[in-house]
Amino acid sequence: MAGTVFGVYVAQNYNVPNIRKLADTGILMAKHIEENYRKPKKKTDRDD
């Protein structure tokens, strides 16, 4: 309960960054980098 009260106090009185928005931006950047730099899949011509 004390942690909740402290968290509300800090959120109201200090400029705390939005962690969810920051995490979403990081995930979006990671996906973009992965799509651009992924090695192409090897294509095999065998029909087994």
C-alpha positions in Angstrom: 0.0 0.0 0.0 2.9 2.3 0.8 4.4 1.6 -2.7 1.1 2.6 -4.4 0.9 5.9 -2.4 4.6 6.6 -3.2 4.1 5.8 -6.9 1.1 8.2 -7.1 3.0 10.9 -5.4 6.0 10.6 -7.7 3.8 10.4 -10.9 1.9 13.6 -9.9 4.9 15.7 -8.8 7.7 14.6 -11.1 8.2 14.2 -14.9 8.1 10.4 -15.1 8.4 9.0 -18.6 5.6 6.7 -20.0 7.3 3.3 -19.8 4.7 1.6 -22.0 5.2 4.1 -24.8 9.0 3.8 -24.5 8.7 0.0 -24.6 6.4 0.0 -27.6 8.8 2.3 -29.5 11.7 0.0 -28.7 9.8 -3.1 -29.9 8.8 -1.3 -33.1 12.5 -0.3 -33.8 13.6 -3.9 -33.1 11.1 -5.3 -35.5 12.2 -2.8 -38.2 15.8 -3.7 -37.8 15.1 -7.4 -37.9 13.1 -7.1 -41.1 15.8 -5.0 -42.8 18.8 -7.1 -41.8 17.5 -10.6 -41.7 19.4 -13.1 -43.8 17.4 -14.4 -46.8 16.1 -17.9 -46.5 18.0 -20.5 -48.5 15.9 -21.8 -51.4 16.3 -25.4 -52.3 15.4 -26.8 -55.7 14.7 -30.3 -54.5 11.2 -31.7 -54.6 11.4 -34.6 -52.1 
